[in-house]
Amino acid sequence: FITKSTRQEMRGTERRHVICKVTKATGQHILIEGEDEDSPYVAKVIRLFGDESGKQKKAVVQWFVRVSEVPLSKRKLLGREPHAQEIFYYQGRSCDDEVDAGSILKPVQVTFGALLPPFPDSALSPPPCPKPSLPPSPPCSPPAAAPTSRGATWRALPTPDLDVMRRAAQGEVRPSRATVSAGKAFAAEAESLHSVTKLSASKCLSAKRRNNSARTPGVRKKLELNSEKKSMISEDILSQLLDEELEGKSAVRRLSDSPPQVLSFPHSLTPIRKPHKAPGALGTFPLRPSSIVLHKVSLSEGNKYHIKILKIISPFSTRLPVPSKYDELLLLCDVDRAEVDNEDSPMLPVAVTPRSSKRKSAQLVSSRIRKQLNLLDNLQDLNSDGEDEEEFVPSKKELQSSSEEEEEEAGLDSDEEVVFKKGRYPAAGSRTPQSKQRTRSSSRTPRKTPNKKVTPGTPRTPHRAVPNIPSRSLPARQPANVLEEARTRLHVSSVPESLPCREQEFQDIYSFVESKIADGTGGCMYISGVPGTGKTATVQEVMRCLQHAADVDEIPPFHFIEVNGMKMTDPHQAYVQILQKLTGQKATADHAAALLEKRFGNPAPRKETTVLLVDELDLLWTRKQNVMYNLFDWPTRRHARLVVLTIANTMDLPERIMINRVASRLGLTRMSFQPYSFKQLQQIIMSRLNKVKAFEKDALQLVSRKVAALSGDARRCLDICRRATEICEHSAADPSTTGLVGMSHVMEALNEMFSSAYITAIKCASLQEQLFLRAVIAEFRRLGLEEATFQQVFVQHQALCRVEGLQPISVSEGLAVCQRLGACRLLLLEPSRLGVLQRVRLNVSQDDVLYALKAD
Amino acid sequence: MSKRKMENTRLPVGECISQVQEMLRERLCHQQLPDRPEGVEAQHKHLLELLKRTAVHGESNSVLIVGPRGAGKTMLLKCVLRDLQEEKEAQKNLLQVHLNGLLQTDDRIALKEITRQLHLENAVGDKVFGSFAENLAFLLEALKKGDRSSSRPALFVLDEFDLFAHHKNQTLLYNLLDVSQSAQAPIAVVGLTCRLDVLELLEKRVKSRFSHRQIHLLSNPTFSQYLQRVRTQLSLPDHFPDRKFALDWNASVETLCEDKSVEDALRRHFNSSKDFRSMHMLLMLCLSRVSVAKPGIKPADLVEASRMSFADAKANMLHGLSILELCLIIAMKHLNDVYEGEPFNLQMVHNGLRAPAAARAHPTGRQLFGQNSEGIPADETHAGPQSDHGGPAEVPTMPHGRQAVGHVGVRLAVCKRLDFTWTFVCCVLCPARQ
């Protein structure tokens, strides 16, 4: 009953203008450019309008989502295996329903099917209903598996050419048990692969089609009115119906053969369908009982053609403006009529395609089907009195019947599928409609290369080898004593249970991201702070929490992606990494940028917000800053649903390195992580140690105070503590120690890490080196400058040697001494090729040098 | 006698000498690690503990070994690794990656080398190395997938660590140190450098990820230790085949070290540089003089070797100069004094050259110049004003009976008067400066 024959398929290029028009017909199902060429979005046009300037055409659409777009977690709720081509009504508000007309690719035919479980487990059992509480995008559609001819079917048929059409028709003979519909078959064969079929074709339909295709190879355009098929059991009728159906695509219904029958179909069928669908819809998704407007138009062109338009008021409460659609259809009819004339006349007497019903399973199934069909007939009869009604109230009986029918169809489908497989690709074991389709098309059309099989639809398996560090041959030893335990806990890498001292920041970031996710909007945040203040750790903690919240359905699900400016070789690699983490695709930087642009720029029934963490933002700086620009621009798009968290070290990074348009897009949501105070550091260590008693309290305080005074870097603090435990361990033999890390150990560790080695180095230098340093200082004093040439210093050195009673050294030796000091960076030297003319500067303060030399 | 026979120790002298040469050369050329690192026991222990924890416990670490050139950084590390390999637990577990800043001059090369040394290229199949970016992602993924308890720890040795800090963005260092500070595959990063200020080279985010452990090899041996070291380096071990020869040799080494002139020479070396590498160079020179005819190191050998190693390289160059070249140098020195280091051109040098020629009262001097300065026209050689400048004026007065003597005399004279002769040699050799 929810039949929609809105798909006008134009064949060949000569109809392009018509297609354009068709595309814009309201109520049509269309394909909209997606992020991926192979899987465009599906939507139904609700309204067309021009924007303010009138230059750009826009459309208000009702989105449908593919199975693949439904988050996994929701998919489970469906309770069955959805067909790959199945689409679901999208009710979420998070997606903008306004699209640019330019992004519309082509119309598709969508077959609406009943909500029924797939064949094997179906029988009469009612379809499992998804949770009523489904978040924005509940999988709405009836199970693709069970194509009921009764069920409202929307079929999408992209313009097939003659061959394709024929093939498709044949192909439909065995639509997959689940969801392969005629439309899909067509689509596949037309190489568009775009069509999304909501429901599979009914068994009757398929049979019809098969016959039809056998008989009428020439038919190109057919309006498919799904409703009719049920009642037709006989081959003749079926074939007729098929013809009609095919014609129906172009909104022309050929009734030449048996007009009365045709006319009867919609009426007889509608009642059945409606009930059928409505319950399912109601049960599963927020569908309102749909009302159907049935328009019959007959074009009395030699009595031969009738145009029948079935108008559907969508179950989703989108009212299709009747007139406009109607007009379009009429127009199409005009266009098509000639063709139909030409094509139809010769088509009738054709050999019936041999059915491979020999196989047992097929026979079995077909017998079952027959039974079911009989049942259906009865039902139809019952319902026939409701023919003329335009709106129906669903009845339970009908629902049941339809479900039966569905099952039957599924049986048929599978049967056919099997046959097909046998025919050409015995190895193609996959039952997924897609693969079937593909196989079918390839079997029918040899010119299609088999590599077509590798379609975008199948998830491309990443061919990248997975690198792995070999695993250790002996197990890692576990910490044996308190100090080792403490050391393990104090290692920076050990993930703490919680992040102490960053509660406020945590809260801010959490609420920021959460609100964005909940609203389905986007935004940027800039986080700054010196290294080791827990920026990345906090964000990751937030993400863990949010992920948890998403898992328990408190907030909508989201994607979390992390890129690090330091972990890429070039700023533009950011695109590549983001894309790869988002979709698994590999692309060059330019291509990745384009794909991301498309993804974030175009509307789509995208379920999930993307949270992108960009660490070390300053490394994404390029001359034109386009990487940063894009990163901050995407969240501002209406459809992007992108939250960007950026991290860098400097607080004023936006002001310093970003040009205005970038800084402005980054916005003012900023957060600064202050260096830890000594109390916080202490708390961090305590929480990490978590009751492992390894440190004296004073020792901890000393470390914290020292680090807080120097940098406030938590990493430093932990490293010092770790080193202190080692020192403590080494001195454990000393009986005076308590076994705890005490002040002395910490002091030693601090000295090791913070004391400058310069003074020690000077003390350890050889006599001539020390003399040379002295000479340098003497020469500096003489010149009053902090720089001298080697020549000048060497004169001083010779003098000092005489004073010290040493044998004066040769110039080569002097140069060697100078070079050695330069290698240690006690002296700063110019490149040595300058020889005696190179300039010498001290890298240490004169006081340090004198202190070191005096103590000597 | 019977004892000797029993030990089968009597070898021909030539055989013994070649054995000595081989053994000591191996030792002096650092091909053989010492059994115990001398003077750096504490550092050795520290490093060994650290690496052992990585190997055994899977604890990630990073450490820098800092010390002047020739201080024994590499030796220390090699000793530690050798000792580490002796432990079964560590030996089976540890993967090693050795990089050198002089070889891996940028991150791209370094990454390839790491991938190769970790044998990760097996995982990539035939397509071994992709782009730089892929390589990086590949390696990071590999490291990220590991974890503390299950992955084999990897040891990254970065020789000339400071050069890695000059790579673009310090990407490699950041990533290695980041891995060492996060819960990924356990790695130990050991950097070797002679720069004391190496930490200042690190970007602050890289620096923050470094554990700040530094092992300084700043030994301060006294002269007696130095002398002892010479002794041990020269003495033959007990397991030398010819025991008698070994004893004789060792005794001669003892006497050598007690010799006054030797001690002076060594002290001079000690004053100049305490590092052992220069001492080894000196001993190598002595060792190479040992032959069948002279089985043993004599004090004169060492003194001569010391004289050679202290010889002024630039002054040595003057030995081979012709008279004309020397004259040019003298003229330049003169000009240098006159113009106080300002640059001068060939014309000026040439003009300066004529002065000494004209100043010569002595006919032989003139003759000398006439004979040897083909490049200078005779009239010019004889013309020219008087000169009263010291340097050039001395040339005629030198003894000139024989060429060689004249050369040496000139050198001595020049060297005495001009401290910076080599500057002018440079001028001669580098036309650009004239």
Chai-1 contact restraints between the chains, C-beta under 6 A:
chainA,res_idxA,chainB,res_idxB,connection_type,confidence,min_distance_angstrom,max_distance_angstrom,comment,restraint_id
A,A465,B,A123,contact,1.0,0.0,6.0,A-B,restraint_1
A,A465,B,V124,contact,1.0,0.0,6.0,A-B,restraint_2
A,A465,B,G125,contact,1.0,0.0,6.0,A-B,restraint_3
A,P467,B,L120,contact,1.0,0.0,6.0,A-B,restraint_4
A,P467,B,A123,contact,1.0,0.0,6.0,A-B,restraint_5
A,P467,B,F138,contact,1.0,0.0,6.0,A-B,restraint_6
A,P467,B,E141,contact,1.0,0.0,6.0,A-B,restraint_7
A,P467,B,A142,contact,1.0,0.0,6.0,A-B,restraint_8
A,I469,B,A142,contact,1.0,0.0,6.0,A-B,restraint_9
A,I469,B,G146,contact,1.0,0.0,6.0,A-B,restraint_10
A,I469,B,S151,contact,1.0,0.0,6.0,A-B,restraint_11
A,I469,B,A185,contact,1.0,0.0,6.0,A-B,restraint_12
A,P470,B,R152,contact,1.0,0.0,6.0,A-B,restraint_13
A,S471,B,S150,contact,1.0,0.0,6.0,A-B,restraint_14
A,S471,B,S151,contact,1.0,0.0,6.0,A-B,restraint_15
A,R472,B,N93,contact,1.0,0.0,6.0,A-B,restraint_16
A,R472,B,R152,contact,1.0,0.0,6.0,A-B,restraint_17
A,S473,B,K92,contact,1.0,0.0,6.0,A-B,restraint_18
A,L474,B,E89,contact,1.0,0.0,6.0,A-B,restraint_19
A,L474,B,K92,contact,1.0,0.0,6.0,A-B,restraint_20
A,L474,B,N93,contact,1.0,0.0,6.0,A-B,restraint_21
A,A476,B,H57,contact,1.0,0.0,6.0,A-B,restraint_22
A,A476,B,G58,contact,1.0,0.0,6.0,A-B,restraint_23
A,A476,B,S149,contact,1.0,0.0,6.0,A-B,restraint_24
A,R477,B,V56,contact,1.0,0.0,6.0,A-B,restraint_25
A,R477,B,H57,contact,1.0,0.0,6.0,A-B,restraint_26
A,V492,B,Q181,contact,1.0,0.0,6.0,A-B,restraint_27
A,S493,B,Q181,contact,1.0,0.0,6.0,A-B,restraint_28
A,S493,B,S182,contact,1.0,0.0,6.0,A-B,restraint_29
A,S493,B,A183,contact,1.0,0.0,6.0,A-B,restraint_30
A,P531,B,K204,contact,1.0,0.0,6.0,A-B,restraint_31
A,P531,B,R205,contact,1.0,0.0,6.0,A-B,restraint_32
A,P531,B,S208,contact,1.0,0.0,6.0,A-B,restraint_33
A,G532,B,S208,contact,1.0,0.0,6.0,A-B,restraint_34
A,M566,B,Y174,contact,1.0,0.0,6.0,A-B,restraint_35
A,K567,B,L140,contact,1.0,0.0,6.0,A-B,restraint_36
A,T569,B,F132,contact,1.0,0.0,6.0,A-B,restraint_37
A,T569,B,A133,contact,1.0,0.0,6.0,A-B,restraint_38
A,T569,B,L136,contact,1.0,0.0,6.0,A-B,restraint_39
A,Q573,B,A133,contact,1.0,0.0,6.0,A-B,restraint_40
A,D713,B,S208,contact,1.0,0.0,6.0,A-B,restraint_41
A,R715,B,S208,contact,1.0,0.0,6.0,A-B,restraint_42
A,D719,B,S211,contact,1.0,0.0,6.0,A-B,restraint_43
A,D719,B,H212,contact,1.0,0.0,6.0,A-B,restraint_44
A,M753,B,H212,contact,1.0,0.0,6.0,A-B,restraint_45
A,A757,B,L196,contact,1.0,0.0,6.0,A-B,restraint_46
A,A757,B,H216,contact,1.0,0.0,6.0,A-B,restraint_47
A,Y758,B,L196,contact,1.0,0.0,6.0,A-B,restraint_48
A,T760,B,L218,contact,1.0,0.0,6.0,A-B,restraint_49
A,A761,B,L196,contact,1.0,0.0,6.0,A-B,restraint_50
A,A761,B,L218,contact,1.0,0.0,6.0,A-B,restraint_51
A,C764,B,L218,contact,1.0,0.0,6.0,A-B,restraint_52
A,C764,B,N220,contact,1.0,0.0,6.0,A-B,restraint_53
A,S766,B,S273,contact,1.0,0.0,6.0,A-B,restraint_54
A,S766,B,K274,contact,1.0,0.0,6.0,A-B,restraint_55
A,L767,B,N271,contact,1.0,0.0,6.0,A-B,restraint_56
A,Q768,B,N271,contact,1.0,0.0,6.0,A-B,restraint_57
A,Q768,B,S272,contact,1.0,0.0,6.0,A-B,restraint_58
A,S810,B,D312,contact,1.0,0.0,6.0,A-B,restraint_59
A,V811,B,D312,contact,1.0,0.0,6.0,A-B,restraint_60
A,S812,B,D312,contact,1.0,0.0,6.0,A-B,restraint_61
A,S812,B,A313,contact,1.0,0.0,6.0,A-B,restraint_62
A,A823,B,R69,contact,1.0,0.0,6.0,A-B,restraint_63
A,A823,B,C194,contact,1.0,0.0,6.0,A-B,restraint_64
A,C824,B,P68,contact,1.0,0.0,6.0,A-B,restraint_65
A,C824,B,L196,contact,1.0,0.0,6.0,A-B,restraint_66
A,R825,B,R195,contact,1.0,0.0,6.0,A-B,restraint_67
A,R825,B,L196,contact,1.0,0.0,6.0,A-B,restraint_68
A,R825,B,D197,contact,1.0,0.0,6.0,A-B,restraint_69
